[in-house]
Amino acid sequence: MNNHFRVFLSLITLSLVLLNGANADKLHRVSPEKAGFDSKRLTLIDKKFHHYIDEGKTGGMIGAIANKNSVAYLKSFGYQDIEGKLPMTEDTLFRIYSMSKPIVAVALMTLYEEGKFHLQDPISKYMPEFANLQVLKSASGNDIELEDVDHAPTIQELLTHTAGFTYGVFGNTAVDKLYREAGLLQTPEHTLADFTEKLSAIPLLYQPGTRWVYSVSVDVQGRLIEVLSGQSLEAFLQERIFEPLGMKDTAFYVPANKLHRLAVAYNNDPKTGDLVVYDPQDGQFSKAPNMASGGGGLVSSTRDYLRFGQMLLNQGSLNGNRVIGRKTLELMTSNHIPHLNDGTTITPNSGVSSASFGFGLGFGIDLNVPNTGASGSVGSYFWGGLASTIFWIDPQEEFMGLVMTQLLPSGTLPLREDFKVLTYQALN
């Protein structure tokens, strides 16, 4: 074989490798009809989203619908940067905030599958800083009365937001105030180890297992991953979730060469109601944090989160890469808080009462469709983020919905509820 022929073969081989890599990065698309949707009825989504933008109520958004293997609907609307007139595209990056939580829960449960822990294990077995927790009994002015925990909070309670923690930002209890005074989520020099050390010195808000309170528990899960794996949370997520699924744009910050793709985040001026910049491209997510927040620190793309969702639809695997076991995912998407479904709790990221939803290990779960006030299926599971993003998985109908946008806070517009209703009305 002469040298010219060898070079020719090498070039052909390289071209095939590059072509296959490029194809692997592309989302497989089908017509809405092949996925069980009516394309004409799906245009109602377009009209609604264009209305929000034309009225100046938001900058831009992306809506996506996918089944196990293909994408049936994927459209971009408006701008990722209003002032710069940069259009929203499928390549745009988004702060997904609390949509980081399901990713971290799945990652933690891969360690469960390896026998690294049991769900009933106390958190303190692996993080001894939590060994001597106390609980708020009463508070009057600056006087706080504490009591001992009736049992050490477990990892299962950590995963279900029933371990006794709170968030420090959604309430104004004596414990929430202590969170704020300690700067738990506002101290940039914190590492995850620093965070859990400070958190463990603050009393629990309630006895473990007695209430569902949205909390910093997923940041504790992130530290637990580090302790159990011996890796940083960033490295572990990269190895267990992002690389197997080909999620190339999901990370705890946006590197300089991708910053032009990050959508500007907006909120409303409290005086005028006009959209104003909340976080610019070169803002909070433009540099690597000391503390990788599993509870709300990831940036991702529509393509990446679709791949995560399709993995869930496929019962834990995608394109031959198994991330989590089928029965483990079944456990995660079962309701773990039936004793707390009394209708008194409202989730900040869903807007539905606990009489309508349950909670698994990292996911909210639809239990009573009529009570949600919207179309859906019993057993669908979901979560959303602070900037109005949301995803849900419908195992009965075998599809997922996804909204990516950057409007804070999440209840500013009902665009997530609108997208869900308009998706289900288009099913054949």
C-alpha positions in Angstrom: 0.0 0.0 0.0 1.6 3.3 -1.1 1.8 6.4 1.1 -0.8 8.3 -1.0 -3.4 5.5 -0.5 -2.7 5.4 3.3 -3.2 9.2 3.5 -6.4 8.8 1.5 -7.8 6.1 3.8 -6.9 8.2 6.9 -8.7 11.2 5.6 -11.8 9.0 4.8 -11.7 7.5 8.3 -11.3 11.0 9.9 -14.2 12.3 7.9 -16.5 9.4 9.0 -15.6 10.0 12.6 -16.3 13.7 12.4 -19.5 13.0 10.5 -20.7 10.5 13.1 -19.8 12.9 15.9 -21.7 15.7 14.3 -24.8 13.4 13.8 -24.6 12.2 17.4 -24.9 15.8 18.5 -28.0 16.4 16.5 -31.5 15.8 17.9 -33.5 13.3 15.9 -36.6 15.0 14.7 -39.9 13.6 13.4 -43.2 15.2 12.3 -45.6 15.9 15.1 -48.0 13.4 13.6 -45.5 10.6 13.8 -45.1 11.3 17.5 -48.9 11.4 18.1 -49.5 15.1 17.9 -51.6 17.3 15.6 -49.3 19.8 14.0 -52.1 22.3 13.3 -53.2 22.3 17.0 -49.6 22.8 18.1 -49.6 26.2 16.3 -51.6 27.4 19.3 -48.3 27.2 21.3 -46.7 29.5 18.7 -49.6 32.1 19.0 -49.5 32.1 22.8 -45.7 32.5 23.1 -45.7 35.2 20.3 -48.4 37.0 22.3 -46.2 37.2 25.4 -43.3 38.6 23.4 -45.4 41.0 21.4 -46.9 42.4 24.7 -43.3 42.9 26.1 -44.0 40.5 28.9 -40.9 38.4 28.4 -37.8 38.4 26.2 -37.8 35.0 24.6 -38.4 31.3 25.2 -38.1 27.8 23.7 -40.8 25.1 23.8 -40.0 21.5 23.1 -41.9 18.2 23.0 -40.1 14.9 22.6 -40.8 11.2 22.8 -38.3 8.4 23.8 -36.2 8.8 20.6 -37.3 11.9 18.7 -38.2 15.5 19.0 -41.7 16.4 17.7 -41.8 20.1 18.4 -38.9 22.5 19.0 -39.3 26.2 18.4 -37.6 29.3 19.6 -39.3 32.7 20.2 -38.1 36.2 20.8 -34.7 37.2 22.0 -32.0 35.9 24.3 -30.8 39.5 24.6 -33.5 42.1 24.0 -31.2 45.2 23.9 -28.7 43.5 21.6 -31.6 42.0 19.4 -30.0 38.6 19.6 -32.6 36.0 18.7 -33.3 33.0 20.9 -32.0 29.9 19.3 -31.8 26.2 20.0 -28.1 26.8 20.9 -29.0 29.3 23.6 -27.8 28.6 27.2 -30.0 29.0 30.2 -29.7 29.2 34.0 -31.8 26.3 35.0 -31.7 27.0 38.7 -33.8 24.3 40.5 -34.0 22.1 37.4 -30.5 21.2 38.6 -32.1 19.2 41.5 -33.4 16.2 39.5 -30.0 15.8 37.9 -28.3 15.7 41.3 -30.8 13.3 42.7 -30.2 10.9 39.8 -26.5 11.2 40.3 -26.8 10.5 44.1 -28.9 7.4 43.4 -26.3 5.9 41.2 -24.2 5.6 44.4 -27.2 4.0 46.1 -27.1 1.4 43.3 -23.5 0.7 44.1 -24.4 0.0 47.7 -22.7 3.1 49.0 -25.7 3.9 51.3 -29.2 2.9 52.2 -32.1 5.3 52.1 -32.9 4.8 55.8 -29.3 5.6 56.8 -29.0 8.8 58.9 -27.2 11.6 57.1 -24.8 11.8 60.0 -23.4 8.4 59.2 -21.5 9.9 56.3 -21.4 13.6 57.4 -20.7 13.6 61.2 -21.3 17.4 61.4 -25.0 16.5 61.4 -24.7 14.2 64.5 -26.1 16.6 67.1 -29.0 18.4 65.4 -31.7 20.2 67.3 -35.1 21.4 66.3 -36.9 24.7 66.7 -39.6 24.2 69.3 -40.8 27.8 69.7 -39.7 31.4 69.0 -40.7 34.7 70.5 -38.8 37.8 69.4 -35.1 36.9 69.8 -35.8 34.0 72.2 -35.6 30.6 70.6 -36.5 27.3 72.4 -35.0 24.2 71.0 -35.6 20.4 71.5 -33.8 17.3 70.5 -34.6 15.5 67.2 -36.9 12.5 67.7 -34.8 10.7 65.1 -31.8 11.6 63.0 -32.8 12.8 59.5 -32.3 10.1 56.9 -31.1 10.2 53.3 -34.6 9.4 52.1 -35.9 12.5 54.0 -33.0 14.5 52.5 -34.1 13.5 49.0 -37.8 14.3 49.7 -37.4 17.7 51.4 -38.7 16.3 54.7 -35.4 16.3 56.6 -36.1 19.4 58.6 -34.2 22.0 56.5 -35.7 25.1 54.9 -34.3 27.5 52.3 -33.9 30.8 54.1 -35.5 32.8 51.2 -39.1 31.6 50.9 -40.1 32.0 54.5 -39.5 34.3 57.5 -39.3 31.9 60.4 -36.7 32.1 63.1 -34.7 29.4 61.3 -35.0 31.2 57.9 -33.6 34.2 59.6 -30.6 32.2 60.9 -30.0 30.9 57.4 -29.8 34.5 56.1 -27.6 35.6 59.0 -25.2 32.8 58.3 -25.1 33.7 54.6 -25.6 30.1 53.6 -26.4 30.8 49.9 -24.8 34.2 49.7 -21.2 33.7 50.7 -19.1 33.3 47.6 -16.1 31.9 49.3 -18.0 28.9 50.6 -17.2 25.4 49.5 -19.8 22.6 49.8 -17.9 21.4 52.9 -18.1 24.9 54.4 -21.8 25.1 53.6 -22.8 21.9 55.3 -20.6 22.7 58.3 -22.4 26.0 58.8 -25.8 24.5 58.1 -25.3 21.8 60.7 -24.9 24.5 63.4 -28.4 25.9 62.7 -31.5 24.1 64.2 -33.9 22.3 62.0 -37.2 24.0 61.3 -39.3 20.9 62.1 -39.0 17.3 63.3 -37.7 15.2 60.4 -40.5 13.4 58.4 -43.3 15.6 59.7 -43.5 18.2 57.0 -42.6 18.8 53.3 -40.6 22.1 53.1 -38.7 23.1 50.0 -35.1 23.4 51.2 -31.4 23.4 50.7 -31.4 19.6 51.0 -30.1 19.2 47.4 -27.0 21.2 48.2 -26.5 18.7 51.1 -27.0 15.9 48.6 -24.2 17.4 46.5 -21.8 17.3 49.5 -23.0 13.7 50.2 -22.0 12.8 46.7 -18.5 14.2 47.3 -18.1 12.3 50.5 -19.3 9.0 49.1 -17.5 9.2 45.8 -14.3 11.0 46.8 -14.8 13.3 43.8 -16.0 16.9 43.5 -19.6 17.3 42.6 -18.7 18.8 39.2 -16.4 15.8 38.3 -19.0 13.3 39.4 -21.8 14.8 37.4 -19.6 15.0 34.4 -18.7 11.3 34.7 -22.1 9.9 35.6 -24.6 12.1 33.8 -23.2 14.6 31.3 -20.6 12.4 29.4 -22.9 9.4 29.0 -25.8 11.5 27.8 -23.7 13.8 25.6 -24.7 16.9 27.6 -21.9 19.1 26.4 -23.3 22.5 27.5 -24.3 21.7 31.1 -22.0 22.9 33.9 -21.8 25.2 36.9 -20.7 28.2 34.9 -20.3 29.3 31.3 -16.8 29.5 29.9 -15.7 32.6 28.0 -16.0 30.9 24.6 -19.7 30.2 25.2 -20.8 33.4 27.0 -22.2 34.8 23.8 -24.8 32.0 23.9 -26.0 32.7 27.4 -29.5 34.3 27.6 -29.8 37.5 29.6 -32.1 37.0 32.6 -34.9 39.4 33.2 -37.4 40.4 35.9 -39.9 43.2 36.2 -39.2 46.7 37.6 -41.4 46.8 40.8 -42.4 50.4 40.0 -43.0 50.4 36.2 -43.5 46.7 35.6 -41.1 46.9 32.6 -38.6 44.2 31.9 -35.2 44.9 33.3 -31.9 43.0 33.4 -31.6 40.7 36.4 -28.4 38.9 35.4 -26.3 39.8 32.3 -24.2 37.5 30.2 -21.1 38.3 32.1 -22.8 38.1 35.5 -23.1 35.4 38.2 -22.7 32.4 35.9 -19.6 33.7 33.9 -17.1 32.3 36.4 -16.5 29.1 38.2 -18.1 29.1 41.8 -16.3 27.9 44.9 -19.5 26.1 45.8 -21.1 24.0 43.1 -24.8 24.3 44.1 -26.7 21.2 43.2 -29.8 22.9 44.3 -29.7 25.7 41.7 -26.3 26.2 40.1 -26.4 24.6 36.7 -26.5 26.1 33.3 -27.8 24.0 30.4 -29.2 24.1 26.8 -32.4 22.9 25.4 -30.7 20.0 23.6 -28.9 18.9 26.8 -32.0 18.9 28.9 -34.0 17.1 26.3 -31.4 14.3 26.4 -31.7 14.1 30.2 -35.5 13.9 29.9 -35.3 11.3 27.1 -33.1 9.2 29.4 -35.8 9.3 32.0 -38.5 8.5 29.4 -36.4 5.4 28.4 -36.4 4.2 32.0 -32.8 5.2 32.7 -30.9 4.8 29.5 -30.3 6.6 26.2 -28.7 5.4 23.1 -27.4 2.3 24.8 -25.9 4.2 27.8 -27.6 3.3 31.0 -27.4 6.1 33.6 -29.7 4.7 36.3 -31.5 1.4 36.8 -35.1 0.9 35.7 -36.3 -0.1 39.1 -34.3 2.7 40.8 -36.0 5.2 38.6 -39.3 3.6 39.4 -38.5 4.1 43.1 -37.5 7.7 42.5 -40.7 8.6 40.7 -43.1 7.0 43.3 -44.8 9.2 45.9 -42.7 9.0 49.2 -44.8 11.5 51.2 -48.4 10.0 51.2 -48.7 10.9 54.9 -48.1 14.6 54.0 -50.6 14.9 51.2 -53.1 17.1 53.2 -53.4 20.0 50.7 -51.7 22.5 52.9 -48.3 22.8 51.2 -47.7 24.8 48.0 -44.5 24.1 46.0 -42.8 27.3 44.9 -41.9 25.7 41.5 -45.2 24.1 40.5 -48.0 26.2 42.0 -50.0 23.2 43.0 -51.1 22.0 46.4 -49.9 18.8 48.0 -53.4 17.4 47.6 -52.6 17.3 43.9 -49.0 16.4 43.9 -46.6 14.0 45.7 -42.9 14.0 45.9 -40.4 11.2 45.1 -36.7 11.2 45.3 -36.0 14.5 43.4 -39.2 14.9 41.5 -42.7 16.3 42.0 -45.4 13.8 41.0 -48.9 14.4 39.7 -51.4 12.5 41.9 -54.8 14.1 41.1 -55.1 15.6 37.7 -58.4 17.4 38.3 -57.0 19.1 41.4 -54.1 20.5 39.4 -56.5 22.5 37.2 -54.7 21.5 34.0 -54.5 18.6 31.6 -52.1 15.8 32.4 -51.7 12.2 33.5 -51.5 10.6 36.9 -47.9 9.6 37.6 -46.3 12.3 35.5 -43.3 13.8 37.2 -41.7 17.2 36.9 -39.8 20.1 38.3 -39.1 23.8 37.4 -36.6 26.5 37.9 -36.6 30.0 39.3 -36.3 31.6 35.9 -39.6 30.0 34.7 -38.1 26.9 33.1 -39.9 23.6 33.6 -39.9 20.0 32.4 -42.3 17.1 32.9 -42.2 13.5 31.9 -45.5 11.7 31.1 -44.9 7.9 31.2 -48.5 7.1 30.2 -48.4 9.2 27.0 -44.7 8.5 26.6 -43.5 12.1 26.0 -41.8 15.0 27.7 -42.4 18.7 27.7 -39.8 21.4 28.2 -39.8 25.2 28.5 -36.6 27.1 28.6 -36.7 30.8 29.3 -35.1 33.5 31.6 -37.9 35.3 33.4 -37.7 35.7 37.2 -39.4 34.8 39.4 -41.1 31.7 38.2 -44.7 32.8 38.8 -44.4 36.1 36.9 -46.4 34.6 33.9 -48.4 31.4 33.5 -46.4 30.5 30.4 -45.5 27.1 31.9 -49.1 26.3 32.6 -50.1 27.5 29.2 -47.5 25.3 27.5 -48.7 22.3 29.3 -52.3 22.8 28.4 -51.5 23.6 24.8 -49.3 20.5 24.5 -52.0 18.1 25.8 -54.7 19.6 23.6 -52.6 18.7 20.6 -52.4 15.0 21.4 -54.1 12.8 18.8 
